[in-house]
Amino acid sequence: MRTWQVLVVGIVIHTIFFYSIFDIYFTSPVVHGMTPHHSTTPPLAKRLVLFSADGLRADKMFELDKDGNTRIPYLRSMIEKSGSWGVSHTRVPTESRPGHVALIAGFYEDVSAVAKGWKENPVEFDSLFNESRYTWSWGSPDILPMFSKGATGDHVFTKCYPAHFEDFARADSSPLDTWVFDEFQEFMRNSMKDPDLTARLNKDKVVFFLHLLGLDTNGHSMKPHSDEYLENIRLVDAGIQQVVETIEEFYEQDGRTAYVMSSDHGMTDWGSHGAGHPSETLTPLVVWGSGVKGARRSGDQHFKDSFSQDWKLDHIERVDVEQGDIASLMAALIGVNFPMNSVGVLPYQYLDASSGDLAEIMYANTRQLLEQYKVKMDLKKSTTLSAAFRPFPELTPAKLIESHRHIRQLIQSGHYEEAVEDCVRIMRVALKGLNYYQTYDRLFLGVSVCCGFLGWMAYTLMLVFEQHSGVVKRSSWKQESHDALVIVVFGCIGVIVAILLYVQSLPWTNYLYCLIPVTLWMAVVLRRDVLVQVIDYTITMKNRTSFLVAVLASLVGLEILVIGFFFREMLSVGLALIAILPWISLDLPALPAKGQLLGWSLCCMLLAIFPMLPVVTGKRSTEYVLAGGAIVILIGIISGFRSKSSSSDVKPARKKEDDSSMLPYVQLIGVLVATYFSVWEVNSGLSPWQQGISWLLLGVSVLEPLLTSSHVSTRLQAIFLAFAAPYILLSVSYEVLFLVVLGLTMHQWLQVEFGLVSWASKTLTGVDVYDFQERANLHLPGHMHSRNYLVISDIQRAFYFIFFILTSFFGVGNIASINSFDPAAVLCYISVFSPFTMGALLVFKIVIPFILVTCVLRAVHVISCVPVDGLFLIIMLMSDCMALHFFFLVQDYGSWLDIGTSISHYVIVMCMIIFTMVLFGVTHFLTTTSLLSPRRKRRVE
């Protein structure tokens, strides 16, 4: 199989393995066919008002300010006098759409919704709004439409502000919340002039929903510790008070309105969300009004945290809930059906109801969960062979019937408290059962993907030995490759697996997860003679010790990289070891260019500083950006002078072409403009024409290198300057300095490789004579000039590449989490909220250092004549070792921080592998393609 074919197959297989994590851990929990359930007792409230303060952290709302005063005087008075409160625990992914789905529909949505930007409904689901008689809502166009589109009938009304209102370049985004409060007040005033609307407002089972996005936008742009964010909390508190006063006045103080205030998710200190850090998963919950228990003095409450004491609320009873429980609470308050897909357990401690009514309400919640459990059990049973089906042992069909009978008997006999306790117990068991059937195929799929990983790694290793080691005799393995018996056996296995999957009506992706391992292991077994020859050669090889030491050192290095996902500082340790490695492994007395090794060590030690720096928080440090831009310009000027001074050693045609080229000066002007925009203009907001220039600089960055000759030094300089401008525009702190140091380190790597080649060939020339399109015509030893096989030092080169790729990610302040990126970095390009555009720009920022490292690897290939095909296979093999490591570390138990982090690690390393494969093709284009006219190219050559 040729390299490009391996590349394509590798991308496809790794993309499938990447997607498998969503099939294994994030399948949709929504099932259909349930019967709705609600309590037959009189509703506790006639209407409900839900306030969702998007992006509000629990600590920032409940804590006292530096003067000892509360930021929420109205809500705190409700907590201390007439309401109940607690902390709502959200789940990953902590994004706006899944947070509101949990809040309003009661279930935790799978991550597949991100593919639609958290805006559209990937699946239809039931919600509190759908079960209400009427719902009126105001707020963001990103949230409200998904509940109105999913509702049956025409009873959910929305009013949204224009999308361009969500501008991250605003100095203060609290006007978004002011708009919602003003529109609500205007709606209530207009209703008095509309008899039909007034009649509908006076019906029961009415819901008002106010979505307040200002805090989320201020948190992203100004950070949660900013004055804007904290003042926005005060504004929300005052706005809620005005809404309550208006409602009570409109309904003439009838006391039949319940109020719920919460949030969809929190936010990290650096202004992002998405993962499972407590700052993201802990949100406030305050409930008051009709049907709600008033404030109760706390007894012997025991929490693992000290929040109540820190917030000076330890004298008031606190009732924590899961976010999905809030939907059940709201449904119980106004007496509507519990949302059919809800997994919420009603927090009955919030309800002010008689014991009998409370037992009936809890039993309705129990029936709803058990109905969902039964449908899910029947669905899984229908897609599993009857002989292989394993029912949930704690809640079999017989136990299900007995549970209903027992609870009903307790209620009829007046044992209400026991009935409530039994309902809670049964619902906990039902939730375990739902999770059991949700994860029923997890072990099976995990083993299949694991076998696929191992099969791919074994196949890759076979290709390395077969095509790039020089130890395998082709005649032998060609005969073995036609082993008909092996093909028949594995073909039969594949057919049996496919039939079993078809009989069970399993998704088509399961065919991929199960049949890919069969195919890969068949290819490995067909090459078993390769393994035999490799073992024989290893036993008799002369430099076996050096080979084993290189492999062992690479495995230790990969383990350091794995630990670096948890502790970024470990990368600094690795860089320090890389800095001193050449001084240990090379024959220094015979090596003339010790200055190159000294420069290498110095650059590695400088690069080792960055993983130890604090995470980039999104707060602009313009002095770092300015310093980085100035150094880039200085490097460009110095490189230009050095290029002119060294041009006398090259062909006159090339000298004439290089001297006449204006591209480096144009690139330096672009870097200067980018630095000016990023340092002086972004805080006040870029005008549309300035943003247009920013997009132009990004667009031409891919074309600029193609306008230079393909000589190594010229092309690499053009690539560095081309991508420096958009990188500066996407930087907020020391990232530009990191790019500079990374570029210098890559330069020294190239110089060291060139020094080794020059020393080995006894030829002293310059890097300038090497060409990406055509290898330099030097008098090198034959095995160095065009060697077809890998050597032991190539293992070190592959490891260096992987190490620098990961350092490129972590060195700029990223952490191993899906939420470590800040939208403040894209303000030079776009300020209005657009998730896909912003995400694409952030990914582009991450990829730029990857491009530089990969281009330098291609230059190493040109200089040292390393077989790039074999080197690529070793890189894939090492990367897959890390990916398999993180695949086994993925967990679905423990804290949501642990779960979210483990999944983030796997997602990040798989994305890096796929990006690296794609980058091999992209950098081949960037380094070898030229847009120069044919006539001009002939002059250069």
C-alpha positions, 0 to 999 in steps of 0.5 A, a space after each residue: 500500500 502506498 503512502 497516500 493510500 495509508 494516509 487516506 485509510 488512516 484518516 478514515 479509520 481514525 475519524 471513525 474511532 474518534 466518532 466512536 466516543 460519541 456512540 459509546 458515551 454520548 448516545 441520545 437518551 430520548 425514547 418515544 412511546 410513553 404515556 404522560 403522567 401528572 398528579 391528580 391533586 389540585 395544582 400548587 400554583 396557577 402560573 410559573 415564571 422561570 428566570 434563566 441567567 445564562 452563564 451565572 456561577 453560583 458563587 458569584 451570585 450568592 457570595 458577599 462583595 468585598 464590603 460584605 454586602 450582597 449583590 442580590 438584595 431581592 433574591 436574598 430576601 426571598 431566600 431568608 424569608 419566603 423561599 427555598 434555595 440550593 445549588 443546581 449541579 449541571 452536567 457536561 457538556 456545560 453549554 447553553 443548549 444542553 443546559 436549558 434542555 436539562 432545565 426545561 425538559 429534564 434530561 441531559 442531552 448528548 453531545 451530538 447536538 453540538 453539530 447543530 450549534 446547540 440551536 436546532 433539535 437533533 431529536 424531538 423531545 417533550 418539555 415543560 413548555 410543551 406540556 403547559 397551556 401557554 408559554 411566553 418567552 423572551 430572550 436569545 434567538 439561540 435558545 428560544 426557537 428550539 422549544 417553540 419548534 419542538 412544541 405541539 400546537 401553537 401555544 409557545 410564543 417567543 420574542 427574540 432580539 436580533 442575533 447581532 445584539 450578541 456582540 462580544 466587542 461591547 464594553 457591557 452586554 447587560 443591555 441584553 437583559 435590559 431588553 428582556 425586562 423591558 419587553 416583558 413590561 411592554 407585553 404586560 402593559 399591552 395585554 391590558 388592552 387586549 381582552 383575548 390575551 388577558 383571558 389567556 393570561 388568566 388561564 392556569 398552567 401558564 409559563 413565563 420564561 425570561 432568558 437573560 444572556 447578558 451575564 454569559 456574554 459579559 463573562 466571555 468578553 470581560 470574565 466572571 471577576 470583572 465589574 461588568 459581570 458582577 454589576 450585571 448580577 445586580 441588574 438581574 436581581 433588580 429586574 427580577 424584582 420589577 417582574 415580580 411586582 408587575 406580575 403581582 399587580 397584574 394578577 391582583 396579588 392572588 398569590 397563585 404565582 410560583 417563581 424559579 430562578 436558575 442558570 444553564 451553566 457556570 463559567 471558568 475564571 478565563 471566561 469559557 464553559 463546556 467541561 466539568 469544572 465546578 465553576 461550570 457545573 455549580 449554578 444557583 437555584 432560588 424558588 419562591 411563591 405559590 406552593 413553595 416552602 418558606 425559609 427554614 432554619 438549617 438543622 444538621 446539614 452535612 455538605 462536602 463543601 463549605 459554600 453555605 458558610 462562605 456565602 453566610 447562608 448556613 443558617 438557612 436550609 439548603 437543598 441541592 438538586 440535579 439540574 434535570 430535577 428542576 423540570 420536575 419541580 416546575 411541572 409539579 408546581 403548576 400541575 402539568 404532565 411531567 416531561 416524558 423524557 425527563 430523568 428528574 427526581 422531584 425535590 419534594 423539600 421545595 414543595 409546600 403541600 400536604 403529606 397526601 398530596 405530596 405522596 400523590 405528586 411523587 407517585 406521578 413522577 415515579 410512574 413517569 420514570 418507570 414508564 420511560 424505563 419500561 420503554 427503554 427496556 423493551 426497545 433494547 430487548 427488541 434489538 438484542 438476541 433473546 438468548 443474549 439479553 441481560 435484563 437489569 437485575 434490580 428492576 425486572 418486569 416482575 419487580 416493576 409491577 410489585 413496585 407500583 402495587 406497593 407504593 399504591 398500597 402505602 398511599 391508600 393506607 395513609 403511610 404517606 411519608 413511607 410512600 414518598 421515601 419508597 418513590 425516591 428509592 424506586 426512582 433512583 433504581 429506575 435511573 440506574 436502570 435507564 443508565 444500564 440500558 443507555 450503556 448496554 452496548 458500551 463494553 461490546 463497542 469498547 472492545 471492538 474499537 480497542 481491537 481496531 486500534 490494536 489491529 491498526 497499530 499492528 498493521 502499521 508496524 508491519 508496513 514499517 518492517 515490510 517496506 522501510 526496514 530492509 530486513 524483510 525479503 519480498 519474495 517470502 512475504 509475497 507468497 504468504 500474502 495469498 494465504 487463501 485459508 486466512 482470507 476464508 476464515 476471516 471472511 467467515 468471521 466478518 459474515 457472522 458478525 454482520 449477520 448478528 448485527 443485522 438480526 439485532 437491527 443495530 446502527 450502521 456505525 456498529 458495522 464499522 466498529 466490528 468489521 474494521 478490526 476483522 479486516 485489519 487483523 486479517 491483513 496482519 495475519 497475512 503478513 505473519 511471515 514479516 513478523 517471523 523475519 523481524 524476530 529473527 533479525 532482531 536476535 542477530 542484529 549487531 546494534 540491538 542494544 541501541 535499537 532497544 534503547 531508542 524504543 524504550 526512550 521513546 516509550 518513556 517520552 510518550 508517557 511524559 506526554 501523557 502525563 503532560 495532559 494532566 500536568 503541563 509542567 511535565 512538558 518542560 521536563 521533557 524539553 529539558 531532557 531533549 536539550 541535553 540529549 544530543 550532548 549525550 548521544 553524539 560523538 562530540 569530539 569529532 563533531 565540528 559544529 558544537 555551536 549548533 548544539 548549543 543553540 539547540 539546547 538554548 532554544 529548547 530551554 527557552 521553550 520549556 518556560 512556556 508550559 510552566 506559565 499560567 493558562 492564557 485567560 483571555 485578558 489582553 496583555 498587549 505588552 506581550 503581543 507588542 513584544 512578539 510582533 516586534 520580534 517577528 519583524 526583527 527576525 524578518 529583517 535579519 533573515 532578509 539581510 542574511 539571505 542577501 549576504 548568503 545569496 553570493 554562494 548560490 546560482 546567479 539566477 536565484 540571486 536575481 530572483 530573491 533580490 527582486 522579490 518584494 514579498 518579505 517586505 509585504 509580509 512584514 507590513 502585514 505583521 506590522 498591521 496585525 500588531 497594530 490592530 491587536 494591540 491598539 484597536 481591538 479594545 475599542 472594537 475594529 471597524 468593518 473595514 479593519 476586520 476586512 483587512 484581518 480576514 484578508 491577512 488570513 486569506 493570503 497567508 496560505 498563498 504567500 509561501 507559494 509566491 517564493 522559490 521552493 528553496 528550504 530557507 526561503 520557503 520556511 521564512 515565507 511560511 513563518 511570516 505568512 502565518 505570523 500575521 493572522 496568529 498575532 491577530 488571534 493572540 491575547 497574551 504571550 502566544 506570539 512570544 511562544 510562536 517566536 521561540 518555537 520558530 527559533 527552536 525549529 530553525 535550530 533543529 534544522 541546523 543540527 540536522 544539517 550539521 550532522 549531514 555535513 559532518 557525515 559527508 565531509 561537505 560544508 555548504 549552507 541550508 540554502 542549497 536544499 530545495 523542497 522540490 529537488 534534493 540538492 546535488 551533493 557528494 554524499 555517501 550513497 546511503 545518506 543521499 537516497 537511502 530507502 530504509 529507516 535507521 535508529 535515529 529516525 525513531 528520535 526524529 519521529 518522537 521530536 515531531 510528536 513532542 513539538 506538536 503537543 508542545 505547540 498545543 500546551 505551550 500557548 496556555 491551553 489545557 487538556 479540556 474542550 473549554 480552554 479556548 476563549 472567544 476574546 481571541 477572535 475579536 479582530 475578525 468577528 465580535 457577533 456571536 457565531 459559534 462555527 466561525 469562532 470555533 473555526 478561527 480558534 482551530 486555525 490558531 491552534 493549527 498554525 504552530 502545527 503547520 510550522 512544525 510539520 513544514 520543518 519535518 519536511 525540511 528535515 526529510 529533504 536535508 537528511 534524506 530520511 524516508 518520509 513514508 516510513 517516518 510518517 508511519 512511525 509517527 502514526 504508531 506513536 500517536 496511536 499508542 497515546 490515543 489507546 492510552 487515553 481510550 482506556 482512561 475514558 470514564 463515566 463514573 466519578 465527578 463530572 470534572 473527572 468524566 469531562 476531563 477524561 473525554 476531553 483528553 481522548 477527543 484532543 489526542 484524536 483530533 491531533 492525530 487526524 490534524 497531523 495526517 491532514 497536515 502532512 498533505 497540507 504542508 507538502 502543498 505549502 512547501 513544494 507548490 509554486 505559483 511562479 510563472 514557468 519562465 521565472 521558475 526556470 530562471 530560479 532553477 
